Amino acid sequence: MKTAFLFSGQGAQYNGMGKELYQQEKIVRETFEEASDLLGFSMEELCFEDNERLNETKYTQPAILTVSTAFFRVLTEKGYSPDAVAGLSLGEYTALVASGALPFNEAVPLVHQRGQFMSEAAPTGSGKMVAVMNTAAEVIEDCCQQAAEIGIVSPANYNTPQQIVIGGEVAAVEKVEELLQAAGTKRLIPLNVSGPFHTALLEPASRRLKEVLETIAFAKMQIPVISNTTAKVMPQDEIVSLLTKQVMSPVRFSDSIATLKELGISRVIEIGPGKMLTGFMKKIDRSLATSHVEDVKSLADTLHFLN
């Protein structure tokens, strides 16, 4: 039976994430210490104590990467490894760590910089993101094209067949909302996010990120990684170009799950804070068995699930 590990993206963070397994598992404590040493601030304080920084993109991203990698290491230590990996947006970096392509000690400062670049390209309040429910992708894409006359707007996340997130400049996004309502869309949910990520507004961040990515020597992937941008297996020689595009291109999560099925995957473990991806999975394909790891109970349940 083939298993894929999926890694959480930005938005899954919460105060206290990782604390139970930090207290229980030595490898989790070691991972947190390694991240703290690399960044020059306490990862334990960031994740476990009430603070505003956890929701600032440049802190959110290394925090989620650290927590998710720590949980991945717990499973590895217990003898479990995936047949394929994927992640939602930021989670793609954890997937690359899990694949052996990106060392953790390079991934942590990399995503800290990525978060900085993203927040500077699209400061909080600079745009808008809206989840469009139960509307065909073609209708959403057509409305975005019409509204593009007044500003940047496009699909940003193809999460499930029933949920596609659009993002961009406020006026353009609001025009799309009007067009969608006229086309019969009943549910539009404004999202409380840091910025309109995975849209052309992130082009300055993409340029700056490319310069940093080109300084990293990516090792050979030991496990297939599914690219957010193409929803296909990421070729080794395209890691830098795909990560450069990813920050300003839509995340094709739903199609990525179809690719995992083509690879023979029949069960999926979500690793990291929250259960957002598990929720998406139930909307995408109920034939795939799912579990997740984020605390002591879910770890025990997952170990039972894998046996």
Secondary structure by P-SEA (a helix, b strand, c coil): cbbbbbbbcccccccccaaaaaaccaaaaaaaaaaaaaccccccccccccccccccaaaaaaaaaaaaaaaaaaaaaaccccccccccccaaaaaaaaaccccaaaaaaaaaaaaaaaaaacccccbbbbbbccccaaaaaaaaaaacccccccccccccccbbbbbccaaaaaaaaaaaaaacccbbbbbbcccccccccaaaaaaaaaaaaaacccccccbbbbbccccccccccaaaaaaaaccccccaaaaaaaaaaaacccbbbbccccaaaaaaaaaccccccccccccaaaaaaaaaaac
